[in-house]
């Protein structure tokens, strides 16, 4: 693993950028009670059966997290001045910004009109597919497991497979968005992890988003604002693209392996897979809403004050293992599967012993 530290960027530029990102996020969070109603982005608990919060809450957390870095990503000239690694051969951050904005717009429409899952997929699937076709640097050209010396080229399936990965990750993150601080905490871990593997012109964007996540997380934990679908979709698209770009780098360039990347994103992915299978088994729509996600189970078991750090630890420890060395991806992924299975088993027994079998019986303050 090649660590591209902040030392690879001009110190003053990095400090100025992350400071500006944090200040802009602070302003947007402070003005959230005005911005949300002005944009029509307010979560009214009366409009969703699975919402548990008591009062209307602005859904502008995603805007506060992503706006600073999206502005920078769209300014190629400014980016070239901030990052010596940015050059004509680097992928255009403007295209990344454009896609993330488009995905956020879909999320904002969903926040307002509550689109069906099929319609969301029908809109976002072509967007992801077209992007990966036009930007091969964000396509999964091969699947590799260094611990076993395996490398399987995907050939013409690279772009469709990459788009499928982005769709699955976006859906997994959206399904995990059910309690204050969860997606923000996971995204902070992901941004810091991926910043170890990407070149400087993407690393600075990840660092900016990380600072914005810290600022927005404070307001989110206090129930002042939620990410909303616009935020979860946008964050998932941005982080997913960063992960695909890191995967496309050669091992010599410090790229991340397939098993390492799977370990990084394992926890919400495993929860999504379980929920889809369980819902299909009982004849419900795989995309229906309930309160049987892992974060709901942890909250019932120990309360969300302990449930949040427990979830982040379950996800974070395997990431530390997987990213400790190039050939540690498989052990990290296996640990993630073990952690998830153990958490599911413990919380399942607790629910049986307490006699609480109702999907919507979660207690405590609602989520993002």
C-alpha positions in Angstrom: 0.0 0.0 0.0 1.3 3.4 -1.0 0.2 6.0 1.4 -0.3 9.4 -0.3 -0.2 11.6 2.7 -1.1 15.2 2.9 2.6 15.9 2.6 2.2 15.2 -1.2 0.1 18.3 -1.4 1.1 21.9 -0.5 0.4 22.2 3.2 -1.1 25.6 3.0 -3.5 24.5 0.2 -4.7 21.5 2.1 -5.2 23.5 5.3 -7.0 26.2 3.4 -9.2 23.7 1.6 -10.3 21.6 4.6 -10.8 24.8 6.6 -13.0 26.2 3.9 -14.9 22.9 3.6 -15.5 22.8 7.3 -16.7 26.5 7.5 -19.0 26.1 4.6 -20.5 23.0 6.1 -21.0 24.8 9.4 -22.8 27.6 7.7 -25.1 25.2 5.8 -25.8 23.2 8.9 -26.6 26.4 10.9 -29.0 27.6 8.1 -30.6 24.1 7.6 -33.9 25.2 9.2 -34.2 27.8 6.4 -32.6 25.9 3.5 -34.7 22.8 4.1 -38.1 24.4 3.8 -36.9 26.7 0.9 -35.9 23.6 -1.1 -38.9 21.5 0.0 -36.5 19.1 1.7 -38.1 18.4 5.0 -38.8 15.0 6.6 -42.3 15.1 8.0 -42.8 12.1 10.3 -46.4 11.9 9.2 -45.5 11.1 5.6 -43.5 7.9 6.3 -44.8 4.9 8.3 -41.3 3.9 9.2 -40.2 7.3 10.5 -39.8 7.5 14.3 -38.9 11.1 14.9 -41.4 13.5 16.3 -40.9 16.8 14.4 -40.2 17.9 10.8 -36.5 17.9 10.2 -34.5 19.4 7.3 -33.0 16.9 4.8 -30.0 19.0 3.9 -27.2 17.1 5.5 -26.0 15.8 2.2 -25.7 19.3 0.9 -23.6 20.3 3.8 -21.3 17.3 3.4 -20.8 17.3 -0.3 -21.2 20.9 -1.6 -17.6 22.1 -0.7 -15.9 19.2 -2.4 -18.2 19.2 -5.4 -17.5 22.9 -6.0 -13.8 22.1 -5.9 -14.2 19.0 -8.1 -15.9 21.1 -10.7 -13.1 23.7 -10.8 -10.4 22.0 -12.8 -8.2 25.0 -13.0 -8.3 25.5 -9.2 -7.7 21.8 -8.6 -4.6 21.9 -10.8 -3.3 24.6 -8.6 -4.0 22.8 -5.3 -2.7 19.4 -6.3 0.5 18.8 -8.2 -0.7 15.3 -9.1 -3.6 16.7 -11.1 -2.7 16.8 -14.8 -4.2 16.2 -18.2 -3.9 12.4 -17.8 -5.9 12.4 -14.6 -9.7 11.7 -14.8 -11.7 14.9 -14.8 -13.1 15.6 -11.3 -15.7 17.7 -13.1 -17.3 14.5 -14.4 -17.3 13.0 -11.0 -18.9 16.1 -9.6 -21.5 16.1 -12.4 -22.5 12.5 -11.7 -22.7 13.0 -7.9 -24.8 16.1 -8.4 -27.1 14.1 -10.7 -27.5 11.3 -8.2 -28.1 13.8 -5.4 -30.9 15.3 -7.5 -32.5 11.9 -7.9 -32.3 11.6 -4.1 -33.8 15.1 -3.6 -36.7 14.2 -5.9 -37.2 11.0 -3.9 -37.2 13.0 -0.7 -40.0 15.1 -2.0 -42.0 12.7 -4.1 -41.1 9.3 -2.5 -40.2 7.5 -5.8 -40.6 3.8 -6.0 -37.5 1.6 -5.8 -37.9 0.4 -9.3 -38.1 3.9 -10.7 -35.0 4.9 -8.7 -33.1 2.0 -10.2 -34.4 2.8 -13.7 -33.1 6.3 -13.4 -29.7 5.6 -11.7 -28.7 2.4 -13.5 -28.2 4.1 -16.9 -26.4 7.0 -15.3 -23.9 4.7 -13.6 -23.5 2.5 -16.7 -22.8 5.4 -19.0 -20.3 7.0 -16.6 -18.3 3.8 -16.2 -18.3 3.3 -20.0 -17.0 6.8 -20.6 -14.5 6.7 -17.7 -12.7 3.4 -17.7 -10.6 4.6 -14.7 -13.7 4.0 -12.6 -14.4 0.5 -14.0 -13.5 -2.8 -12.4 -11.3 -4.3 -15.1 -10.4 -7.4 -13.0 -11.2 -9.1 -9.7 -8.2 -10.0 -7.6 -7.3 -11.7 -4.3 -3.6 -11.3 -3.7 -3.6 -13.8 -0.8 -4.4 -16.6 -3.4 -2.6 -15.1 -6.4 -6.0 -14.7 -8.2 -6.6 -12.1 -10.9 -9.7 -12.5 -13.2 -10.1 -10.0 -16.0 -13.7 -9.0 -16.7 -13.2 -7.7 -20.3 -16.5 -6.3 -21.7 -18.3 -6.9 -18.5 -16.1 -4.3 -16.7 -18.5 -1.3 -17.1 -21.8 -3.2 -16.4 -20.3 -4.9 -13.4 -19.0 -1.6 -12.1 -22.4 0.0 -12.5 -24.0 -2.9 -10.7 -21.5 -2.4 -7.8 -22.4 1.3 -7.6 -26.1 0.5 -7.7 -25.7 -2.1 -4.9 -23.6 0.1 -2.8 -26.0 3.0 -3.1 -28.9 0.9 -2.1 -26.9 -0.6 0.8 -26.0 2.8 2.1 -29.6 4.0 1.7 -30.9 1.0 3.7 -28.3 1.7 6.4 -29.6 5.2 6.8 -31.9 4.7 9.7 -30.2 6.2 12.8 -28.4 9.4 13.7 -24.7 9.3 13.0 -24.6 5.9 11.3 -24.1 6.7 7.6 -22.0 9.7 8.6 -19.8 7.6 10.8 -19.4 4.9 8.1 -18.7 7.5 5.5 -16.0 9.1 7.6 -14.3 5.7 8.0 -14.6 5.0 4.3 -13.2 8.4 3.2 -10.2 8.2 5.5 -9.5 4.6 4.4 -9.7 5.3 0.7 -7.6 8.4 1.1 -4.7 6.0 1.7 -5.0 4.5 -1.8 -5.9 7.3 -4.2 -3.7 10.0 -5.9 -3.6 13.5 -4.5 -6.2 15.1 -6.7 -8.9 12.6 -5.3 -7.4 12.4 -1.9 -8.0 16.1 -1.2 -11.6 15.7 -2.1 -11.9 12.8 0.3 -10.2 14.8 3.1 -12.6 17.7 2.4 -15.6 15.5 2.7 -14.2 13.9 5.8 -14.0 17.3 7.5 -17.6 18.2 6.3 -18.8 14.8 7.8 -17.4 15.7 11.2 -19.2 19.1 11.2 -22.4 17.7 9.8 -22.3 14.7 12.2 -22.4 17.0 15.2 -25.7 18.5 14.0 -27.0 15.1 12.9 -26.4 13.5 16.3 -28.3 16.3 17.9 -31.3 15.6 15.6 -31.0 19.1 13.9 -30.8 17.7 10.3 -30.8 14.4 8.4 -28.9 13.4 5.3 -32.0 12.5 3.4 -31.9 10.3 0.3 -30.1 13.1 -1.5 -27.3 12.8 1.0 -27.1 9.1 1.2 -27.3 8.7 -2.6 -24.7 11.4 -3.2 -22.3 10.1 -0.5 -22.6 6.5 -1.8 -21.9 7.6 -5.4 -18.9 9.7 -4.4 -17.4 7.1 -2.1 -18.2 4.3 -4.4 -16.4 6.1 -7.3 -13.4 6.7 -5.1 -13.3 3.0 -4.2 -13.5 1.9 -7.9 -10.8 4.4 -8.8 -8.5 3.1 -6.0 -9.3 -0.5 -7.2 -8.3 0.4 -10.8 -4.8 1.4 -9.7 -2.0 -1.2 -10.0 -0.6 -2.8 -6.9 2.7 -0.9 -7.6 0.7 2.4 -7.6 -0.8 1.5 -4.2 -4.2 0.3 -5.4 -6.7 -1.6 -3.3 -7.5 -5.2 -4.0 -11.0 -6.6 -4.7 -11.0 -8.4 -1.3 -9.9 -5.4 0.5 -12.5 -3.2 -1.1 -15.2 -5.8 -0.3 -14.1 -5.8 3.3 -14.3 -2.0 3.4 -17.9 -2.0 2.3 -19.0 -5.4 3.8 -21.2 -4.4 6.7 -24.0 -2.5 5.0 -23.7 -4.9 2.0 -24.2 -8.0 4.2 -27.2 -6.3 5.9 -28.8 -5.5 2.6 -28.3 -9.0 1.3 -29.9 -10.5 4.4 -32.9 -8.2 4.3 -33.6 -8.8 0.6 -33.5 -12.6 1.2 -35.6 -12.5 4.3 -38.2 -10.2 2.7 -38.4 -12.3 -0.4 -38.8 -15.4 1.7 -41.9 -14.0 3.4 -43.4 -12.7 0.2 -42.6 -9.0 0.8 -41.0 -6.7 -1.7 -37.2 -6.8 -1.3 -37.2 -3.0 -1.3 -39.9 -2.6 1.3 -39.2 -0.7 4.6 -39.1 -2.2 8.1 -37.3 -1.9 11.4 -35.3 -5.1 11.3 -32.0 -3.7 10.0 -28.8 -4.4 11.9 -28.8 -0.9 13.4 -32.4 -1.5 14.6 -31.4 -4.8 16.2 -28.4 -3.2 17.9 -30.6 -0.4 19.3 -33.1 -2.8 20.7 -30.2 -4.8 22.3 -28.1 -2.0 23.9 -29.7 1.3 23.0 -28.3 3.6 20.3 -25.8 5.4 22.5 -23.9 2.1 22.6 -25.3 0.7 19.3 -23.7 3.4 17.2 -20.1 2.8 18.3 -20.8 -1.0 18.3 -21.9 -0.9 14.6 -18.9 1.3 13.7 -16.5 -1.1 15.5 -18.1 -4.1 13.7 -17.4 -2.4 10.4 -14.2 -0.7 11.2 -12.1 -3.5 12.7 -12.3 -5.7 9.6 -11.3 -2.6 7.6 -8.2 -2.2 9.7 -7.2 -5.8 9.2 -7.9 -5.8 5.5 -5.9 -2.7 4.9 -3.0 -3.6 7.0 -1.3 -5.4 4.1 -2.2 -6.1 0.4 -2.8 -9.8 1.1 -4.9 -9.2 4.2 -8.1 -8.5 2.3 -9.5 -12.0 2.6 -8.9 -12.3 6.4 -10.5 -8.8 6.8 -13.5 -9.9 4.7 -13.9 -13.1 6.6 -13.8 -11.2 9.9 -16.5 -8.8 8.6 -18.8 -11.8 7.7 -18.1 -13.3 11.2 -18.8 -10.0 12.9 -22.1 -9.6 11.0 -23.2 -13.2 11.7 -22.3 -12.9 15.4 -24.2 -9.6 15.7 -27.2 -11.0 13.9 -27.2 -14.1 16.1 -26.9 -12.2 19.4 -29.5 -9.6 18.6 -31.9 -12.3 17.2 -31.7 -14.2 20.5 -32.3 -11.0 22.4 -35.4 -10.3 20.4 -36.7 -13.8 21.0 -36.0 -13.6 24.7 -37.7 -10.2 25.1 -40.7 -11.4 23.1 -40.3 -8.4 20.7 -40.9 -9.8 17.2 -42.4 -6.7 15.7 -40.3 -5.2 12.9 -41.2 -1.7 14.0 -40.6 -2.0 17.7 -37.3 -0.1 17.8 -36.9 2.5 20.5 -35.0 5.7 20.8 -34.2 8.7 18.7 -34.6 8.2 15.0 -31.9 8.3 12.5 -30.7 10.3 9.6 
